[in-house]
């Protein structure tokens, strides 16, 4: 399957290496063989490949025994850390406008997640969903960094008007106690059907004016953002992204239609992309179900509990699907493990 290794802004990872150095973590073993020059990472035009970032994050986790470095990094990323996008947010007339701008140009900060801004009669919401395939450690790292960085963005934009808001994670983060430091956020973990996070704010705050609004500066920033804007989803990696979304889901697996909606595609178009990469949705979903089921069964969960965890309405339907995919029953898998 052809792979396109997306480029990510390098500046954030320069900050990450600085953070590690302040904690006494040796840098040389982490970047050995990755082709990274720490001194060049602060260049505004410098980029890293996603494969380099994924390897770096996994090395950091293995070296330090910590999986929460993204949390620390995000707390250090002020609005100006995001360069022209950050200046555009500062110059926005209202919080709602800033959130719309952030959703349009979020890939300039990172193409690893897709951001959508929504509003209804009571709330404004930011929905962030992974848009590129990553390892589990890299996904947790980006989830932490984005959650804490956006929290800091809100504090900088709103100051003393910063409200209490809801912050929901699909991942059941093992270090969730750290989020007590986000004093305005009411956090929940392991909620939702697909990997990602959701932030929800009182609607009354969305249309309030921001203190640093500047129409001329905003126009210039938007022109710069538009000139450098690139698409979020890399063609040629759709199957890997779908695998990740299925792997990281909870309370059952997302449907083809749900995943297509996340990418602003029709289900037919997403299915066509998958088939072009030699990977049908049903086969991908079946493989992930089997992998998840084997892990849960090996951990001692009952067949019925595994069936419900994977989204089946009853154990017999799950058992039939498992037998079709593997040639054995779930019970035989447990006894033969």
N, C-alpha and C positions, 0 to 999 in steps of 0.2 A: 504494500500500500504506500503510495507516495506521501511524503511528509513535508510540511512546510514549517520550519522552526521559526516562530514569530520573534520579532525583536521587541524588547521591553526597554523603557528608559533606564539608563544605568545609574542615574543620580541617587535613587533610593537605596541602591545596594552599596554605593559608596558610604552612605550614612549608616547602613547596617554594619559594614566592616569597622567603621569608626566606633560604633556602639560596642561591638565585640571586643575591640582593643581596650576600651575603657574598663571592661570587665575582666581583663587579663587573659582573654582567649587568644591563643596563637593563630595568626592569620595564614601564615605560609602553607601549612598542611591543608587548609580549607580550599585554597585557590590553586594548589599544585596541579598542573596539567590542564587547567580550564581556560588558559589563554586570557586571564584577567590581569589588567594593570591597575591596581588600586588608585594610583595617582591620576589616572585618566578618567575615573568613573564620575567625577564632578563636571566633566565637559558637558555643556547643555545638549550637544548633539550625540553624545556617546550612548550606545545601546548594548544590551546583552541579549543573547539568544535565550529563549525559554528553557532549552535543554541545559544551558549553563546555570541558570537560576535554580532549576529543579535539583541539579546535582549539588550546588552550593548549599541549598537549604537542607537537603538530606545529610550532607556532611556535617553541617552545624549541629543538627539534632543528634547525630551519632557521637560527635565529639564532646558536646556539652551535657547531653542527657536532658536537655530542655527543649520543649516544643512550642514555647510561648514567645519566641523572639519577635514575631510579627507584632504582638501587642506592644512591646517596648518601642519598636520602630515607629508604628503609627502615631504614638503619643509625641513623637519628636518632629512630625511633619506638619509644619505650619503652612498657612495658605501660600506664602511666598515660595515654599518648597516645590510647589506644583507649577512654577514658572508662569507662563502667559495665562494658563487656565486659572490659576489662583488669583491673578490680578483682575481677570474678568469677573470672577465671583465677588471679589471685594467691591468692584464698581457697579454691581447689579443694583437695580432700584428696589427690589423686594426679595425676600427669601425664596418665594415661589419661582421668581425669574432665575435666581442663582441655581436652584435645584434643576430647572429645565435646562439651563446651560450646562450644568455638570453632567446631566444625562446625555446630552448631545455629544459632548466631547470627552467623555470619561476615558475612552481608549487612549487619549493623549497622556493620561496619568498611568494607566495600565490596561492592556488589551485582555488581561486574564479574566476580567469580569465584565458583564454587560449590566448597565444600570438603567432602570426605568423610573420615571417620576409619575406618580398618579395622584389625583385628588378626587374626593367626593364631598358630600355635604358636611362631613364632620372631620375629615382627616386629610392630610397630605402624606404621601408615602414614598419612600425610596425602596425599590426592590432590586437586589443585586444577585445575579446568578452567574456561575462560572461559564466562560465562553471558550476556554481552551482546555485541552486535556492536561492534567497535572497529576503527580503522585499525591497520595493522601497527605503527606507531610507538607508538601508545597501548597496544597489547597488550604490546609489549616493556617499556614503562615500568611497567605494572602487574605484569608477571611479575617484574621486578627488585625492585620495591618490596615485593611480597609475600614473595619468597624471603628477602630480607635482614631484613625485619621479623619474620618467623616465626623465623628464626635467632636474632634478638635476644630474642624472647619465650622461647625455650628456654633461653638463657643466663640470663635473669633468673629463670626458674622453678627451674632446676636448679643454678645456681652451679657449684661445683667438680665436681659429678657429671655435667656436660655430656659426653655421649659422642660418639664419632665416629658419623656417620650418613651415609646416602646421599641425595644431592640430584640428581635427574634432570630435565632440561629437554627438552621436545619441540622447542623453538626452538633452532637452532644460533646462539646469540648471538654477534655479532661481537666483543663486549667480554668474552668469557668469562674472559680472564686476570684480570679483577678479582676473580673468585670465589676466587682463592687467598687472599684476605683472610679468608674464612670457614674458619678453621683446623680446625674440627671436621667440615667437610662434605667428602665425597668426591663431586665433581661430575662429571657427564657431560652432554653436550649433543647435541641432535639425535637423541634416543632416544624411542621411543614413537610411537604412531600419531596422536595428536591433540594439538593445542596445549594446553599446560598444564605442570604440574610435579608431581613426586612426591617426598615425603620419607619415608624409612624408618629406623626406630629399633630397637635391641635390645628384645625383648619384656620382658626382666628389668626394664627401667627404667620400664615403663608403670605398674606398680602400686606403685612406691615412694611413700611419703608426701612431700608438699611441706611445706616449713618454715613457711609462712605460712597454712596451712589454718585456716579460720574458718567454722564451720557457719552461724552467724547472718549473717555478712557475705555468704556465698555465697547463702543463701536470699534475702536482700534484692536482691542483684545479679541473680539469675535472674528474680526477679519484675519488675524494671525492664526487663531484656532482653526478656522475653516481652511486656510491655506495649507495647514500641516495635517489635517484630519485624515485618518486612515480607517478602513473598516475594521470591525472588531473580530469577526469570525473569519478564520483562515480557511480557504477552500483546500480540500485534501486532508483535513483533520476532523471531519464531521463524525466519522465512526468512533474515533478515539474520544471525542467529547461526549458522545452518546453513552459509550461504555462507562465513562467517569460519572455521568449523571445517574445512570442506573446503579452503579456501584455504591454511590454515596447517598442514595435515597433512603428514606425511612418510611414506615407505614405503607408498605407496598411500593411498586415501581411506577414511575410516571409513564403515561401512555405516549405513543408517537405524536398524537395531537397536542398534548401538553408540552412536549419538548419542542415541537415545531412552533408553537405560539411563543415560547421563550425566545426563539431566534427571529421572530417576525416573519416566519415562513409558513406556507401551507404544508399540511402533512404530506401531500403528494410530492411537493418539492423536496422536503427533507428525505423522504423515502427514496427519491431519485438520486440524491447525493449519496446516500448510504449504498445503494446498489452499484453506483459508479465506482465505489471503493471496495466492492465485493463483500459487503456486509449488510444483510437484511435485518430489519428491526427485530423481527420475531426470533431470529437466531441469536442476536446479541442479547435480547431479554432472557431467552432460555438459558444461555450460558451463565449470565449473572445470577439468575435464580438458583441454578444448580450450585454455583460457587458459594453463594450466601447460605443456602440450605445445608451444605456439607459442613460449613464452619459452625452454624448454630446447632446442628445435630451432634457434632463432635463435642460441643460445649455442654451437652446434656439436656438440651431443650427437647420437649416432647414434639412428636410429629404435628400434633394439633397446634401447639404454640408457634412452631416454625411456619405452618400454613398461614396463620393469621398475621404473623410478622411480615410475610411476603405478599400480603394482600389478597389471599384466597379466601373465599367465603366459607369453605369447609375443608377438612383434612383430606377427604377422598379426592376432591378435584386436584389438590396439590400432589397427592400420591400418584395419581394417573399422569400428571404432567412430568413429575420427576422420573417415573418409569419410562415414559416415552423418550426423555432426553438421555437417560443413563443406562437403560436396560435393567435396572435393579430398583427395588423398592427403598423408600427412606429407611425402613426398619433394618433391611439388610445392610445398608450403608453404615448404620450405627454399629451393628454387631460385627461387621467386618473391619471396622476402623481400629 
